[in-house]
Amino acid sequence: MAHSVYQNNLGISKKRNVSAWLMTGIAAAGAAMLVMLSSAAMAADDTVVVSGDTSAGYGQPGWLFNRDTDTQTEYEFTNDQASIGNGSLFVQPIDGSINGDDDKFIAEYFTGNMLVSDFTSFGYDFQIAGNGTVGDASEFYTNLHANFPGNENSYGDCKFDYVPSIGTPGSFASYSFDANTAPDRVRGTGCPATLGAMPAGSTIFFMAINVGDTSANDDGLAGYFDNVVLNATDDTTVFDFEPEPATPTSKADCKKGGYEAFGFRNQGQCIASVQSNGNSKHNR
């Protein structure tokens, strides 16, 4: 595969994969194949590495983690477990003694008002941890907030809840749903039985993945998320949860092969990074 890497406006790395045979075909067929390239590029997968909030604020496209400070449970991006890449998002054990059992974890992805008609599916890998058991798979659920036409950016006219039933402590399980999947619960006035039955022009405001149900049942529960996949009619986006990459702070960090730990090809690149960040003074 050929890869092109670029940055979005929030500095999040994105990698787009394009089939090698398509690129060869374009070179051979000339201008006619450029049309095929345009279509194929729209359908290509994007892998977005996420190491923290990527949204500029509530309602703006991207991720927000634990926006509601009244119910938040501590979390971190860690290399302890991974289903893709090298790391994942770890939700630390829920402590029911802090906020009277109200603590939980919420990660919200704001879609930029994606049309329901463009939505294909949404899914993620999760791993039960802490004192969780196989029966706690239902604690790793999704709330999808959708709006009727002309009511974009409201909190959600209709809320669809999707709840996994299978999960195993100590290993990742995959869960996904599509527009026609029957949700476990629908809330709102005049809402249809499935997301796909929303009226033409309806939009998805955001999806929230959760750990915990704000009851004593989730005390001590922990878990991991990774490989969050949003499929649309013209694009697939894979969100890879990873810790922030380590950066060298001195020239000494780069020497004796240390540059490899920071992802540099050689010592010179590593030292140049230290100098560009103004850290060279630490090792004169």
HUGI-V137897 format. One record per residue. N is the residue number from 1. RES is the residue in three letters. SS is DSSP state (@ for helix, = for strand, . for the rest). PHI is phi in degrees with one decimal (999 if undefined). D_FIRST is the distance of its C-alpha to the first C-alpha in whole Angstrom. Layout:
n,res,ss,phi,d_first
N,RES,SS,PHI,D_FIRST
N,RES,SS,PHI,D_FIRST
This chain:
n,res,ss,phi,d_first
1,MET,.,999,0
2,ALA,=,-94.4,4
3,HIS,=,-126.6,6
4,SER,=,-120.5,10
5,VAL,=,-111.7,13
6,TYR,=,-146.9,16
7,GLN,=,-112.0,19
8,ASN,.,-84.4,22
9,ASN,.,-72.6,25
10,LEU,.,-109.3,26
11,GLY,.,81.1,24
12,ILE,.,-90.5,21
13,SER,=,-68.7,18
14,LYS,=,-129.8,15
15,LYS,=,-123.2,11
16,ARG,=,-109.7,10
17,ASN,=,-97.3,6
18,VAL,=,-128.9,6
19,SER,.,-62.6,6
20,ALA,@,-64.4,6
21,TRP,@,-66.5,9
22,LEU,@,-67.7,10
23,MET,@,-64.7,10
24,THR,@,-65.4,12
25,GLY,@,-63.9,14
26,ILE,@,-64.5,15
27,ALA,@,-62.2,16
28,ALA,@,-80.9,18
29,ALA,@,-94.9,20
30,GLY,.,76.5,21
31,ALA,@,-60.2,22
32,ALA,@,-62.0,22
33,MET,@,-76.3,18
34,LEU,@,-62.1,18
35,VAL,@,-63.8,20
36,MET,@,-65.4,17
37,LEU,@,-59.9,15
38,SER,@,-60.0,17
39,SER,@,-67.8,17
40,ALA,@,-66.9,14
41,ALA,@,-62.5,13
42,MET,@,-66.2,16
43,ALA,@,-93.4,15
44,ALA,.,-69.8,12
45,ASP,=,-83.3,12
46,ASP,=,-108.5,13
47,THR,=,-108.0,14
48,VAL,=,-110.3,17
49,VAL,=,-83.5,19
50,VAL,=,-117.5,22
51,SER,.,-125.5,25
52,GLY,.,162.9,28
53,ASP,.,-56.4,30
54,THR,.,-119.0,27
55,SER,.,-91.2,30
56,ALA,.,-76.8,33
57,GLY,.,159.5,35
58,TYR,.,-52.8,36
59,GLY,.,89.1,35
60,GLN,.,-86.6,32
61,PRO,.,-54.4,29
62,GLY,=,125.3,27
63,TRP,=,-97.2,28
64,LEU,=,-130.0,32
65,PHE,=,-111.2,33
66,ASN,.,52.5,36
67,ARG,.,-63.8,38
68,ASP,.,-86.8,41
69,THR,.,-70.6,43
70,ASP,.,-76.1,45
71,THR,.,-125.2,43
72,GLN,=,-72.9,40
73,THR,.,-111.6,40
74,GLU,.,-60.2,38
75,TYR,=,-147.6,34
76,GLU,=,-155.9,32
77,PHE,=,-92.9,28
78,THR,=,-137.8,28
79,ASN,.,-95.4,26
80,ASP,.,-65.2,28
81,GLN,.,-140.0,26
82,ALA,.,-162.6,23
83,SER,.,-107.6,21
84,ILE,.,-137.1,17
85,GLY,.,65.4,17
86,ASN,.,-113.6,20
87,GLY,.,-146.0,23
88,SER,=,-162.1,24
89,LEU,=,-97.3,27
90,PHE,=,-108.5,31
91,VAL,=,-92.9,34
92,GLN,.,-70.3,37
93,PRO,.,-53.1,40
94,ILE,.,-69.3,42
95,ASP,.,-108.4,45
96,GLY,.,-69.0,48
97,SER,.,-84.0,50
98,ILE,.,-78.8,49
99,ASN,.,-121.9,49
100,GLY,.,61.9,51
101,ASP,.,70.3,48
102,ASP,.,-84.1,47
103,ASP,.,-67.6,44
104,LYS,=,-161.5,40
105,PHE,=,-123.7,37
106,ILE,=,-134.7,35
107,ALA,=,-118.3,32
108,GLU,=,-107.5,31
109,TYR,=,-112.8,29
110,PHE,=,-90.5,30
111,THR,=,-87.2,28
112,GLY,=,74.8,30
113,ASN,=,61.2,32
114,MET,=,-60.3,29
115,LEU,=,-65.5,31
116,VAL,@,-58.1,31
117,SER,@,-65.8,30
118,ASP,@,-90.2,27
119,PHE,=,-78.2,26
120,THR,=,-108.1,25
121,SER,=,-164.5,25
122,PHE,=,-143.2,25
123,GLY,=,-160.1,24
124,TYR,=,-164.3,24
125,ASP,=,-100.7,24
126,PHE,=,-140.8,28
127,GLN,=,-131.9,30
128,ILE,=,-76.7,34
129,ALA,=,-140.5,35
130,GLY,=,67.0,39
131,ASN,.,-94.4,41
132,GLY,.,-68.1,39
133,THR,.,-123.2,40
134,VAL,@,-57.8,38
135,GLY,@,-73.4,40
136,ASP,@,-94.3,39
137,ALA,@,-56.3,35
138,SER,@,-67.4,37
139,GLU,@,-82.1,37
140,PHE,.,-110.0,34
141,TYR,.,-112.2,34
142,THR,=,-121.1,33
143,ASN,=,-107.3,35
144,LEU,=,-113.4,34
145,HIS,=,-106.5,36
146,ALA,=,-122.5,36
147,ASN,=,-124.3,39
148,PHE,.,-71.3,40
149,PRO,.,-54.5,40
150,GLY,.,82.7,42
151,ASN,.,-123.4,42
152,GLU,.,-62.4,38
153,ASN,.,71.0,38
154,SER,.,-82.0,41
155,TYR,.,-62.6,40
156,GLY,.,141.8,40
157,ASP,.,-64.7,42
158,CYS,=,-127.1,41
159,LYS,=,-117.7,39
160,PHE,=,-108.8,37
161,ASP,=,-105.1,37
162,TYR,=,-120.4,34
163,VAL,.,-125.9,35
164,PRO,.,-70.5,33
165,SER,.,-115.7,36
166,ILE,.,-126.5,34
167,GLY,.,-163.1,33
168,THR,=,-131.5,33
169,PRO,=,-60.3,34
170,GLY,.,90.3,32
171,SER,=,-150.3,29
172,PHE,.,-79.0,27
173,ALA,=,-120.2,27
174,SER,=,-108.8,25
175,TYR,=,-139.3,27
176,SER,=,-153.8,26
177,PHE,=,-147.5,28
178,ASP,=,-120.9,28
179,ALA,.,-65.2,31
180,ASN,.,-102.5,33
181,THR,.,-66.8,33
182,ALA,.,-70.8,37
183,PRO,.,-70.7,37
184,ASP,.,-74.7,39
185,ARG,=,-157.8,41
186,VAL,=,-124.1,42
187,ARG,=,-124.0,44
188,GLY,.,128.8,45
189,THR,.,-92.8,48
190,GLY,.,71.9,47
191,CYS,.,-86.7,43
192,PRO,.,-76.2,42
193,ALA,.,-75.0,41
194,THR,.,-135.3,37
195,LEU,@,-60.7,35
196,GLY,@,-64.4,34
197,ALA,@,-91.1,38
198,MET,.,-60.9,38
199,PRO,.,-61.0,40
200,ALA,.,-54.8,37
201,GLY,.,90.7,36
202,SER,.,-68.5,36
203,THR,=,-128.9,34
204,ILE,=,-101.7,32
205,PHE,=,-79.3,34
206,PHE,=,-161.2,32
207,MET,=,-115.1,31
208,ALA,=,-124.4,32
209,ILE,=,-98.5,31
210,ASN,=,-130.9,34
211,VAL,=,-129.6,36
212,GLY,.,104.6,39
213,ASP,.,-127.1,42
214,THR,.,50.8,45
215,SER,.,-141.6,47
216,ALA,@,-66.1,49
217,ASN,@,-64.2,46
218,ASP,@,-99.2,43
219,ASP,.,-62.2,45
220,GLY,.,90.2,43
221,LEU,=,-73.7,40
222,ALA,=,-137.2,37
223,GLY,=,177.0,33
224,TYR,=,-124.2,29
225,PHE,=,-124.9,27
226,ASP,=,-163.0,23
227,ASN,=,53.8,20
228,VAL,=,-82.9,22
229,VAL,=,-122.5,20
230,LEU,=,-111.9,21
231,ASN,=,-98.9,20
232,ALA,=,-120.5,22
233,THR,.,-63.2,22
234,ASP,.,-120.2,20
235,ASP,=,-166.0,17
236,THR,=,-124.1,17
237,THR,=,-114.4,17
238,VAL,=,-108.2,17
239,PHE,=,-98.6,19
240,ASP,=,-103.8,19
241,PHE,=,-78.1,22
242,GLU,.,-141.7,22
243,PRO,.,-68.8,25
244,GLU,.,-57.3,26
245,PRO,.,-64.2,24
246,ALA,.,-67.8,27
247,THR,.,-126.5,28
248,PRO,.,-70.7,31
249,THR,.,-114.1,34
250,SER,.,-151.4,36
251,LYS,@,-61.4,35
252,ALA,@,-60.7,36
253,ASP,@,-61.5,33
254,CYS,@,-89.1,31
255,LYS,.,-84.4,33
256,LYS,.,56.3,33
257,GLY,.,82.2,29
258,GLY,@,-62.6,29
259,TYR,@,-59.1,27
260,GLU,@,-64.1,24
261,ALA,@,-66.2,25
262,PHE,@,-103.1,24
263,GLY,.,83.1,21
264,PHE,.,-88.8,22
265,ARG,.,-77.8,21
266,ASN,.,-154.8,25
267,GLN,@,-66.0,28
268,GLY,@,-61.9,29
269,GLN,@,-61.9,26
270,CYS,@,-63.2,27
271,ILE,@,-64.7,31
272,ALA,@,-61.1,30
273,SER,@,-65.5,29
274,VAL,@,-60.1,32
275,GLN,@,-66.9,34
276,SER,@,-68.3,32
277,ASN,.,-91.2,33
278,GLY,.,75.0,37
279,ASN,.,-102.9,37
280,SER,@,-63.9,38
281,LYS,@,-65.5,41
282,HIS,@,-76.9,41
283,ASN,@,-140.4,41
284,ARG,.,-88.8,43
